[in-house]
């Protein structure tokens, strides 16, 4: 599976179509051939698109590439970790402002890391 296949899987999902089978080919086919980190990432990226893998089909709604942009940063507890603090907007309870922050972060990350996706 190559990057174009992942894009193809996203397009299928957006159309509401679900693949019945998915075959992953890693390495040159030898039994002792280890799976590389890149192959693991591709398997993860595609497997997340298959029904039931995440438990809730809505879980992948805002992931990278779901809207043509990279995903916004994720935060969890504790509220401060290794000098990084959860942005105040995320704990404000203002859902409109949280959505706005996520959109801005997603656009900013895409511009910095993958400007090719914007043009």
TORLOGU-523226 format. One record per atom (N, C-alpha, C, O): atom name; x, y, z. Coordinates in nm, 3 decimals. Layout:
N
site CA, xx X, yy Y, zz Z;
...
***
This chain:
119
site N, xx 0.085, yy -0.116, zz 0.000;
site CA, xx 0.000, yy 0.000, zz 0.000;
site C, xx 0.089, yy 0.123, zz 0.000;
site O, xx 0.184, yy 0.131, zz 0.078;
site N, xx 0.060, yy 0.217, zz -0.085;
site CA, xx 0.138, yy 0.340, zz -0.095;
site C, xx 0.051, yy 0.459, zz -0.060;
site O, xx -0.069, yy 0.444, zz -0.038;
site N, xx 0.113, yy 0.577, zz -0.054;
site CA, xx 0.039, yy 0.697, zz -0.014;
site C, xx -0.085, yy 0.720, zz -0.099;
site O, xx -0.188, yy 0.763, zz -0.048;
site N, xx -0.076, yy 0.691, zz -0.228;
site CA, xx -0.192, yy 0.710, zz -0.315;
site C, xx -0.308, yy 0.621, zz -0.273;
site O, xx -0.424, yy 0.658, zz -0.289;
site N, xx -0.277, yy 0.502, zz -0.219;
site CA, xx -0.382, yy 0.411, zz -0.172;
site C, xx -0.454, yy 0.468, zz -0.051;
site O, xx -0.575, yy 0.453, zz -0.037;
site N, xx -0.378, yy 0.534, zz 0.038;
site CA, xx -0.439, yy 0.596, zz 0.155;
site C, xx -0.534, yy 0.706, zz 0.109;
site O, xx -0.645, yy 0.716, zz 0.160;
site N, xx -0.491, yy 0.787, zz 0.013;
site CA, xx -0.578, yy 0.892, zz -0.042;
site C, xx -0.702, yy 0.829, zz -0.105;
site O, xx -0.813, yy 0.881, zz -0.089;
site N, xx -0.686, yy 0.717, zz -0.174;
site CA, xx -0.799, yy 0.648, zz -0.235;
site C, xx -0.897, yy 0.601, zz -0.129;
site O, xx -1.018, yy 0.611, zz -0.147;
site N, xx -0.844, yy 0.549, zz -0.017;
site CA, xx -0.930, yy 0.503, zz 0.092;
site C, xx -1.010, yy 0.619, zz 0.150;
site O, xx -1.128, yy 0.603, zz 0.182;
site N, xx -0.946, yy 0.738, zz 0.165;
site CA, xx -1.018, yy 0.855, zz 0.216;
site C, xx -1.131, yy 0.893, zz 0.122;
site O, xx -1.241, yy 0.925, zz 0.166;
site N, xx -1.103, yy 0.889, zz -0.009;
site CA, xx -1.207, yy 0.925, zz -0.106;
site C, xx -1.323, yy 0.827, zz -0.099;
site O, xx -1.439, yy 0.867, zz -0.110;
site N, xx -1.293, yy 0.698, zz -0.083;
site CA, xx -1.399, yy 0.598, zz -0.068;
site C, xx -1.484, yy 0.628, zz 0.055;
site O, xx -1.607, yy 0.622, zz 0.050;
site N, xx -1.418, yy 0.661, zz 0.166;
site CA, xx -1.490, yy 0.687, zz 0.289;
site C, xx -1.581, yy 0.809, zz 0.273;
site O, xx -1.695, yy 0.807, zz 0.319;
site N, xx -1.530, yy 0.914, zz 0.208;
site CA, xx -1.612, yy 1.034, zz 0.188;
site C, xx -1.735, yy 1.004, zz 0.103;
site O, xx -1.839, yy 1.068, zz 0.118;
site N, xx -1.723, yy 0.908, zz 0.013;
site CA, xx -1.835, yy 0.870, zz -0.072;
site C, xx -1.930, yy 0.774, zz -0.002;
site O, xx -2.035, yy 0.738, zz -0.056;
site N, xx -1.894, yy 0.733, zz 0.119;
site CA, xx -1.979, yy 0.642, zz 0.195;
site C, xx -1.960, yy 0.497, zz 0.157;
site O, xx -2.042, yy 0.412, zz 0.193;
site N, xx -1.855, yy 0.468, zz 0.084;
site CA, xx -1.828, yy 0.329, zz 0.044;
site C, xx -1.730, yy 0.266, zz 0.141;
site O, xx -1.638, yy 0.331, zz 0.189;
site N, xx -1.752, yy 0.138, zz 0.168;
site CA, xx -1.666, yy 0.068, zz 0.262;
site C, xx -1.603, yy -0.052, zz 0.192;
site O, xx -1.672, yy -0.138, zz 0.138;
site N, xx -1.469, yy -0.057, zz 0.193;
site CA, xx -1.404, yy -0.173, zz 0.132;
site C, xx -1.432, yy -0.299, zz 0.213;
site O, xx -1.437, yy -0.295, zz 0.336;
site N, xx -1.451, yy -0.410, zz 0.144;
site CA, xx -1.479, yy -0.535, zz 0.213;
site C, xx -1.350, yy -0.603, zz 0.259;
site O, xx -1.348, yy -0.671, zz 0.362;
site N, xx -1.243, yy -0.584, zz 0.182;
site CA, xx -1.116, yy -0.648, zz 0.217;
site C, xx -1.003, yy -0.550, zz 0.190;
site O, xx -1.012, yy -0.463, zz 0.104;
site N, xx -0.897, yy -0.566, zz 0.267;
site CA, xx -0.780, yy -0.483, zz 0.250;
site C, xx -0.659, yy -0.575, zz 0.265;
site O, xx -0.650, yy -0.648, zz 0.364;
site N, xx -0.568, yy -0.573, zz 0.171;
site CA, xx -0.448, yy -0.655, zz 0.178;
site C, xx -0.328, yy -0.564, zz 0.195;
site O, xx -0.310, yy -0.470, zz 0.118;
site N, xx -0.247, yy -0.592, zz 0.296;
site CA, xx -0.125, yy -0.515, zz 0.320;
site C, xx -0.006, yy -0.600, zz 0.280;
site O, xx 0.007, yy -0.714, zz 0.324;
site N, xx 0.079, yy -0.546, zz 0.199;
site CA, xx 0.199, yy -0.614, zz 0.157;
site C, xx 0.317, yy -0.536, zz 0.211;
site O, xx 0.335, yy -0.419, zz 0.177;
site N, xx 0.397, yy -0.599, zz 0.294;
site CA, xx 0.511, yy -0.532, zz 0.355;
site C, xx 0.640, yy -0.606, zz 0.320;
site O, xx 0.643, yy -0.729, zz 0.320;
site N, xx 0.743, yy -0.531, zz 0.293;
site CA, xx 0.873, yy -0.591, zz 0.264;
site C, xx 0.873, yy -0.667, zz 0.133;
site O, xx 0.794, yy -0.638, zz 0.043;
site N, xx 0.961, yy -0.767, zz 0.123;
site CA, xx 0.970, yy -0.842, zz -0.002;
site C, xx 0.904, yy -0.980, zz 0.008;
site O, xx 0.924, yy -1.065, zz -0.079;
site N, xx 0.826, yy -1.001, zz 0.115;
site CA, xx 0.748, yy -1.123, zz 0.126;
site C, xx 0.813, yy -1.234, zz 0.205;
site O, xx 0.751, yy -1.339, zz 0.224;
site N, xx 0.936, yy -1.214, zz 0.253;
site CA, xx 0.999, yy -1.318, zz 0.334;
site C, xx 0.933, yy -1.323, zz 0.471;
site O, xx 0.891, yy -1.220, zz 0.524;
site N, xx 0.926, yy -1.439, zz 0.527;
site CA, xx 0.861, yy -1.458, zz 0.658;
site C, xx 0.934, yy -1.378, zz 0.765;
site O, xx 0.871, yy -1.323, zz 0.855;
site N, xx 1.066, yy -1.372, zz 0.758;
site CA, xx 1.144, yy -1.304, zz 0.862;
site C, xx 1.163, yy -1.154, zz 0.834;
site O, xx 1.239, yy -1.088, zz 0.904;
site N, xx 1.095, yy -1.102, zz 0.734;
site CA, xx 1.108, yy -0.962, zz 0.696;
site C, xx 1.033, yy -0.874, zz 0.796;
site O, xx 0.910, yy -0.883, zz 0.803;
site N, xx 1.101, yy -0.789, zz 0.873;
site CA, xx 1.031, yy -0.705, zz 0.970;
site C, xx 0.953, yy -0.593, zz 0.902;
site O, xx 0.990, yy -0.546, zz 0.794;
site N, xx 0.846, yy -0.551, zz 0.966;
site CA, xx 0.766, yy -0.440, zz 0.915;
site C, xx 0.836, yy -0.311, zz 0.957;
site O, xx 0.870, yy -0.293, zz 1.073;
site N, xx 0.856, yy -0.221, zz 0.861;
site CA, xx 0.923, yy -0.095, zz 0.891;
site C, xx 0.826, yy 0.003, zz 0.957;
site O, xx 0.705, yy -0.018, zz 0.956;
site N, xx 0.881, yy 0.109, zz 1.015;
site CA, xx 0.798, yy 0.211, zz 1.079;
site C, xx 0.705, yy 0.275, zz 0.976;
site O, xx 0.588, yy 0.302, zz 1.006;
site N, xx 0.754, yy 0.300, zz 0.856;
site CA, xx 0.670, yy 0.360, zz 0.751;
site C, xx 0.554, yy 0.268, zz 0.715;
site O, xx 0.442, yy 0.313, zz 0.694;
site N, xx 0.582, yy 0.138, zz 0.707;
site CA, xx 0.475, yy 0.042, zz 0.678;
site C, xx 0.372, yy 0.038, zz 0.791;
site O, xx 0.252, yy 0.027, zz 0.766;
site N, xx 0.419, yy 0.047, zz 0.914;
site CA, xx 0.327, yy 0.051, zz 1.028;
site C, xx 0.235, yy 0.173, zz 1.021;
site O, xx 0.115, yy 0.164, zz 1.047;
site N, xx 0.293, yy 0.286, zz 0.983;
site CA, xx 0.213, yy 0.408, zz 0.972;
site C, xx 0.107, yy 0.395, zz 0.863;
site O, xx -0.007, yy 0.438, zz 0.880;
site N, xx 0.144, yy 0.334, zz 0.752;
site CA, xx 0.048, yy 0.316, zz 0.643;
site C, xx -0.062, yy 0.221, zz 0.685;
site O, xx -0.180, yy 0.246, zz 0.656;
site N, xx -0.027, yy 0.114, zz 0.752;
site CA, xx -0.128, yy 0.019, zz 0.799;
site C, xx -0.223, yy 0.088, zz 0.895;
site O, xx -0.345, yy 0.071, zz 0.885;
site N, xx -0.168, yy 0.166, zz 0.989;
site CA, xx -0.251, yy 0.238, zz 1.085;
site C, xx -0.342, yy 0.338, zz 1.014;
site O, xx -0.461, yy 0.347, zz 1.045;
site N, xx -0.287, yy 0.412, zz 0.918;
site CA, xx -0.366, yy 0.514, zz 0.848;
site C, xx -0.484, yy 0.454, zz 0.775;
site O, xx -0.593, yy 0.510, zz 0.775;
site N, xx -0.463, yy 0.340, zz 0.712;
site CA, xx -0.572, yy 0.277, zz 0.636;
site C, xx -0.666, yy 0.201, zz 0.727;
site O, xx -0.788, yy 0.205, zz 0.708;
site N, xx -0.612, yy 0.131, zz 0.826;
site CA, xx -0.697, yy 0.052, zz 0.916;
site C, xx -0.797, yy 0.142, zz 0.988;
site O, xx -0.910, yy 0.100, zz 1.013;
site N, xx -0.757, yy 0.264, zz 1.021;
site CA, xx -0.846, yy 0.357, zz 1.091;
site C, xx -0.968, yy 0.393, zz 1.007;
site O, xx -1.068, yy 0.439, zz 1.060;
site N, xx -0.959, yy 0.373, zz 0.876;
site CA, xx -1.071, yy 0.404, zz 0.788;
site C, xx -1.172, yy 0.290, zz 0.777;
site O, xx -1.283, yy 0.309, zz 0.728;
site N, xx -1.133, yy 0.172, zz 0.824;
site CA, xx -1.222, yy 0.056, zz 0.813;
site C, xx -1.325, yy 0.060, zz 0.926;
site O, xx -1.291, yy 0.092, zz 1.040;
site N, xx -1.448, yy 0.026, zz 0.895;
site CA, xx -1.555, yy 0.028, zz 0.996;
site C, xx -1.522, yy -0.061, zz 1.115;
site O, xx -1.476, yy -0.174, zz 1.099;
site N, xx -1.546, yy -0.009, zz 1.235;
site CA, xx -1.528, yy -0.086, zz 1.357;
site C, xx -1.388, yy -0.084, zz 1.416;
site O, xx -1.370, yy -0.126, zz 1.530;
site N, xx -1.289, yy -0.038, zz 1.342;
site CA, xx -1.152, yy -0.039, zz 1.394;
site C, xx -1.138, yy 0.056, zz 1.512;
site O, xx -1.073, yy 0.021, zz 1.611;
site N, xx -1.197, yy 0.174, zz 1.504;
site CA, xx -1.186, yy 0.272, zz 1.612;
site C, xx -1.298, yy 0.260, zz 1.714;
site O, xx -1.293, yy 0.327, zz 1.818;
site N, xx -1.396, yy 0.178, zz 1.688;
site CA, xx -1.507, yy 0.162, zz 1.781;
site C, xx -1.621, yy 0.260, zz 1.754;
site O, xx -1.738, yy 0.225, zz 1.769;
site N, xx -1.587, yy 0.381, zz 1.714;
site CA, xx -1.686, yy 0.484, zz 1.682;
site C, xx -1.644, yy 0.547, zz 1.550;
site O, xx -1.537, yy 0.607, zz 1.542;
site N, xx -1.727, yy 0.535, zz 1.447;
site CA, xx -1.692, yy 0.587, zz 1.315;
site C, xx -1.668, yy 0.737, zz 1.314;
site O, xx -1.602, yy 0.788, zz 1.223;
site N, xx -1.720, yy 0.809, zz 1.413;
site CA, xx -1.699, yy 0.954, zz 1.421;
site C, xx -1.559, yy 0.990, zz 1.473;
site O, xx -1.516, yy 1.104, zz 1.461;
site N, xx -1.489, yy 0.891, zz 1.529;
site CA, xx -1.358, yy 0.918, zz 1.587;
site C, xx -1.258, yy 0.971, zz 1.486;
site O, xx -1.168, yy 1.047, zz 1.524;
site N, xx -1.270, yy 0.935, zz 1.361;
site CA, xx -1.173, yy 0.979, zz 1.260;
site C, xx -1.219, yy 1.104, zz 1.185;
site O, xx -1.155, yy 1.145, zz 1.088;
site N, xx -1.327, yy 1.164, zz 1.229;
site CA, xx -1.386, yy 1.280, zz 1.160;
site C, xx -1.289, yy 1.395, zz 1.142;
site O, xx -1.288, yy 1.457, zz 1.036;
site N, xx -1.208, yy 1.426, zz 1.242;
site CA, xx -1.119, yy 1.542, zz 1.237;
site C, xx -0.972, yy 1.507, zz 1.226;
site O, xx -0.887, yy 1.591, zz 1.256;
site N, xx -0.940, yy 1.387, zz 1.184;
site CA, xx -0.800, yy 1.349, zz 1.173;
site C, xx -0.734, yy 1.416, zz 1.053;
site O, xx -0.801, yy 1.469, zz 0.964;
site N, xx -0.600, yy 1.412, zz 1.052;
site CA, xx -0.526, yy 1.469, zz 0.941;
site C, xx -0.581, yy 1.416, zz 0.808;
site O, xx -0.611, yy 1.298, zz 0.794;
site N, xx -0.591, yy 1.505, zz 0.714;
site CA, xx -0.637, yy 1.479, zz 0.577;
site C, xx -0.787, yy 1.460, zz 0.564;
site O, xx -0.837, yy 1.453, zz 0.452;
site N, xx -0.861, yy 1.452, zz 0.675;
site CA, xx -1.005, yy 1.432, zz 0.663;
site C, xx -1.071, yy 1.554, zz 0.600;
site O, xx -1.178, yy 1.543, zz 0.540;
site N, xx -1.007, yy 1.670, zz 0.613;
site CA, xx -1.059, yy 1.793, zz 0.551;
site C, xx -0.953, yy 1.857, zz 0.463;
site O, xx -0.960, yy 1.976, zz 0.433;
site N, xx -0.854, yy 1.778, zz 0.420;
site CA, xx -0.748, yy 1.831, zz 0.337;
site C, xx -0.642, yy 1.907, zz 0.414;
site O, xx -0.555, yy 1.969, zz 0.353;
site N, xx -0.648, yy 1.903, zz 0.547;
site CA, xx -0.552, yy 1.972, zz 0.632;
site C, xx -0.495, yy 1.875, zz 0.734;
site O, xx -0.552, yy 1.769, zz 0.759;
site N, xx -0.381, yy 1.911, zz 0.792;
site CA, xx -0.329, yy 1.832, zz 0.903;
site C, xx -0.414, yy 1.856, zz 1.026;
site O, xx -0.480, yy 1.959, zz 1.039;
site N, xx -0.413, yy 1.760, zz 1.115;
site CA, xx -0.494, yy 1.770, zz 1.236;
site C, xx -0.438, yy 1.873, zz 1.333;
site O, xx -0.318, yy 1.899, zz 1.336;
site N, xx -0.525, yy 1.932, zz 1.411;
site CA, xx -0.486, yy 2.027, zz 1.515;
site C, xx -0.416, yy 1.952, zz 1.628;
site O, xx -0.430, yy 1.830, zz 1.639;
site N, xx -0.339, yy 2.023, zz 1.715;
site CA, xx -0.270, yy 1.958, zz 1.826;
site C, xx -0.369, yy 1.896, zz 1.926;
site O, xx -0.479, yy 1.948, zz 1.948;
site N, xx -0.328, yy 1.787, zz 1.984;
site CA, xx -0.410, yy 1.717, zz 2.083;
site C, xx -0.354, yy 1.744, zz 2.222;
site O, xx -0.232, yy 1.747, zz 2.241;
site N, xx -0.442, yy 1.762, zz 2.319;
site CA, xx -0.402, yy 1.786, zz 2.457;
site C, xx -0.478, yy 1.692, zz 2.549;
site O, xx -0.591, yy 1.654, zz 2.521;
site N, xx -0.413, yy 1.656, zz 2.661;
site CA, xx -0.477, yy 1.570, zz 2.759;
site C, xx -0.430, yy 1.610, zz 2.899;
site O, xx -0.363, yy 1.712, zz 2.913;
site N, xx -0.462, yy 1.534, zz 2.998;
site CA, xx -0.419, yy 1.564, zz 3.133;
site C, xx -0.279, yy 1.511, zz 3.156;
site O, xx -0.241, yy 1.413, zz 3.092;
site N, xx -0.203, yy 1.570, zz 3.243;
site CA, xx -0.235, yy 1.685, zz 3.327;
site C, xx -0.239, yy 1.814, zz 3.245;
site O, xx -0.191, yy 1.818, zz 3.131;
site N, xx -0.294, yy 1.917, zz 3.303;
site CA, xx -0.310, yy 2.044, zz 3.233;
site C, xx -0.175, yy 2.108, zz 3.199;
site O, xx -0.166, yy 2.191, zz 3.108;
site N, xx -0.071, yy 2.068, zz 3.271;
site CA, xx 0.064, yy 2.115, zz 3.239;
site C, xx 0.157, yy 1.995, zz 3.248;
site O, xx 0.153, yy 1.918, zz 3.344;
site N, xx 0.241, yy 1.980, zz 3.145;
site CA, xx 0.332, yy 1.865, zz 3.140;
site C, xx 0.461, yy 1.908, zz 3.072;
site O, xx 0.460, yy 1.957, zz 2.959;
site N, xx 0.571, yy 1.889, zz 3.141;
site CA, xx 0.703, yy 1.924, zz 3.088;
site C, xx 0.708, yy 2.067, zz 3.034;
site O, xx 0.767, yy 2.093, zz 2.929;
site N, xx 0.647, yy 2.156, zz 3.106;
site CA, xx 0.649, yy 2.297, zz 3.068;
site C, xx 0.546, yy 2.337, zz 2.963;
site O, xx 0.535, yy 2.455, zz 2.930;
site N, xx 0.472, yy 2.241, zz 2.911;
site CA, xx 0.367, yy 2.272, zz 2.813;
site C, xx 0.232, yy 2.279, zz 2.884;
site O, xx 0.196, yy 2.189, zz 2.959;
site N, xx 0.161, yy 2.385, zz 2.860;
site CA, xx 0.032, yy 2.407, zz 2.926;
site C, xx -0.081, yy 2.401, zz 2.822;
site O, xx -0.068, yy 2.453, zz 2.711;
site N, xx -0.189, yy 2.338, zz 2.860;
site CA, xx -0.306, yy 2.332, zz 2.772;
site C, xx -0.353, yy 2.476, zz 2.747;
site O, xx -0.368, yy 2.553, zz 2.841;
site N, xx -0.374, yy 2.513, zz 2.619;
site CA, xx -0.422, yy 2.649, zz 2.590;
site C, xx -0.553, yy 2.678, zz 2.664;
site O, xx -0.642, yy 2.593, zz 2.672;
site N, xx -0.563, yy 2.800, zz 2.716;
site CA, xx -0.681, yy 2.840, zz 2.794;
site C, xx -0.812, yy 2.818, zz 2.718;
site O, xx -0.913, yy 2.780, zz 2.778;
site N, xx -0.810, yy 2.840, zz 2.588;
site CA, xx -0.934, yy 2.828, zz 2.509;
site C, xx -0.991, yy 2.686, zz 2.518;
site O, xx -1.112, yy 2.667, zz 2.513;
site N, xx -0.903, yy 2.586, zz 2.529;
site CA, xx -0.949, yy 2.447, zz 2.532;
site C, xx -1.017, yy 2.409, zz 2.663;
site O, xx -1.091, yy 2.310, zz 2.669;
site N, xx -0.993, yy 2.485, zz 2.767;
site CA, xx -1.059, yy 2.456, zz 2.895;
site C, xx -1.165, yy 2.561, zz 2.928;
site O, xx -1.219, yy 2.563, zz 3.038;
site N, xx -1.193, yy 2.649, zz 2.833;
site CA, xx -1.288, yy 2.758, zz 2.854;
site C, xx -1.434, yy 2.713, zz 2.852;
site O, xx -1.520, yy 2.777, zz 2.912;
site N, xx -1.462, yy 2.602, zz 2.783;
site CA, xx -1.600, yy 2.557, zz 2.770;
site C, xx -1.674, yy 2.625, zz 2.655;
site O, xx -1.789, yy 2.592, zz 2.628;
site N, xx -1.609, yy 2.718, zz 2.586;
site CA, xx -1.670, yy 2.789, zz 2.473;
site C, xx -1.645, yy 2.707, zz 2.346;
site O, xx -1.538, yy 2.717, zz 2.286;
site N, xx -1.742, yy 2.628, zz 2.306;
site CA, xx -1.725, yy 2.534, zz 2.195;
site C, xx -1.699, yy 2.603, zz 2.062;
site O, xx -1.624, yy 2.551, zz 1.979;
site N, xx -1.758, yy 2.718, zz 2.041;
site CA, xx -1.734, yy 2.792, zz 1.917;
site C, xx -1.589, yy 2.839, zz 1.910;
site O, xx -1.526, yy 2.832, zz 1.805;
site N, xx -1.537, yy 2.888, zz 2.022;
site CA, xx -1.397, yy 2.933, zz 2.026;
site C, xx -1.300, yy 2.815, zz 2.015;
site O, xx -1.194, yy 2.827, zz 1.953;
site N, xx -1.337, yy 2.702, zz 2.074;
site CA, xx -1.254, yy 2.582, zz 2.063;
site C, xx -1.247, yy 2.537, zz 1.917;
site O, xx -1.139, yy 2.505, zz 1.868;
site N, xx -1.360, yy 2.535, zz 1.850;
site CA, xx -1.364, yy 2.496, zz 1.708;
site C, xx -1.281, yy 2.593, zz 1.623;
site O, xx -1.208, yy 2.551, zz 1.534;
site N, xx -1.293, yy 2.722, zz 1.652;
site CA, xx -1.215, yy 2.824, zz 1.580;
site C, xx -1.066, yy 2.802, zz 1.603;
site O, xx -0.988, yy 2.808, zz 1.508;
site N, xx -1.024, yy 2.775, zz 1.728;
site CA, xx -0.884, yy 2.749, zz 1.760;
site C, xx -0.833, yy 2.626, zz 1.685;
site O, xx -0.724, yy 2.628, zz 1.628;
site N, xx -0.913, yy 2.520, zz 1.685;
site CA, xx -0.873, yy 2.397, zz 1.615;
site C, xx -0.855, yy 2.422, zz 1.466;
site O, xx -0.758, yy 2.375, zz 1.406;
site N, xx -0.947, yy 2.495, zz 1.407;
site CA, xx -0.938, yy 2.525, zz 1.263;
site C, xx -0.812, yy 2.606, zz 1.233;
site O, xx -0.740, yy 2.577, zz 1.138;
site N, xx -0.786, yy 2.709, zz 1.315;
site CA, xx -0.667, yy 2.792, zz 1.295;
site C, xx -0.539, yy 2.710, zz 1.312;
site O, xx -0.445, yy 2.725, zz 1.234;
site N, xx -0.535, yy 2.625, zz 1.413;
site CA, xx -0.418, yy 2.541, zz 1.436;
site C, xx -0.396, yy 2.444, zz 1.320;
site O, xx -0.283, yy 2.422, zz 1.277;
site N, xx -0.504, yy 2.388, zz 1.271;
site CA, xx -0.496, yy 2.295, zz 1.159;
site C, xx -0.441, yy 2.365, zz 1.035;
site O, xx -0.355, yy 2.311, zz 0.966;
site N, xx -0.491, yy 2.483, zz 1.007;
site CA, xx -0.443, yy 2.560, zz 0.891;
site C, xx -0.296, yy 2.599, zz 0.909;
site O, xx -0.218, yy 2.591, zz 0.815;
site N, xx -0.259, yy 2.642, zz 1.029;
site CA, xx -0.122, yy 2.683, zz 1.057;
site C, xx -0.025, yy 2.566, zz 1.043;
site O, xx 0.081, yy 2.579, zz 0.982;
site N, xx -0.061, yy 2.452, zz 1.100;
site CA, xx 0.025, yy 2.333, zz 1.092;
site C, xx 0.043, yy 2.288, zz 0.947;
site O, xx 0.152, yy 2.250, zz 0.905;
site N, xx -0.066, yy 2.294, zz 0.872;
site CA, xx -0.059, yy 2.252, zz 0.732;
site C, xx 0.032, yy 2.347, zz 0.654;
site O, xx 0.114, yy 2.302, zz 0.574;
site N, xx 0.019, yy 2.475, zz 0.677;
site CA, xx 0.101, yy 2.575, zz 0.608;
site C, xx 0.250, yy 2.554, zz 0.639;
site O, xx 0.334, yy 2.565, zz 0.550;
site N, xx 0.281, yy 2.523, zz 0.766;
site CA, xx 0.420, yy 2.504, zz 0.809;
site C, xx 0.478, yy 2.370, zz 0.763;
site O, xx 0.593, yy 2.363, zz 0.719;
site N, xx 0.398, yy 2.264, zz 0.775;
site CA, xx 0.453, yy 2.128, zz 0.754;
site C, xx 0.421, yy 2.069, zz 0.617;
site O, xx 0.500, yy 1.991, zz 0.563;
site N, xx 0.307, yy 2.105, zz 0.560;
site CA, xx 0.266, yy 2.048, zz 0.431;
site C, xx 0.201, yy 2.153, zz 0.342;
site O, xx 0.084, yy 2.139, zz 0.306;
site N, xx 0.274, yy 2.260, zz 0.305;
site CA, xx 0.213, yy 2.365, zz 0.223;
site C, xx 0.162, yy 2.314, zz 0.088;
site O, xx 0.077, yy 2.378, zz 0.026;
site N, xx 0.213, yy 2.201, zz 0.044;
site CA, xx 0.167, yy 2.142, zz -0.083;
site C, xx 0.018, yy 2.107, zz -0.078;
site O, xx -0.047, yy 2.100, zz -0.183;
site N, xx -0.036, yy 2.085, zz 0.041;
site CA, xx -0.177, yy 2.050, zz 0.053;
site C, xx -0.269, yy 2.172, zz 0.033;
site O, xx -0.387, yy 2.157, zz 0.005;
site N, xx -0.213, yy 2.291, zz 0.049;
site CA, xx -0.294, yy 2.412, zz 0.040;
site C, xx -0.308, yy 2.464, zz -0.102;
site O, xx -0.402, yy 2.538, zz -0.132;
site N, xx -0.219, yy 2.428, zz -0.190;
site CA, xx -0.220, yy 2.486, zz -0.323;
site C, xx -0.263, yy 2.395, zz -0.427;
site O, xx -0.268, yy 2.433, zz -0.544;
***
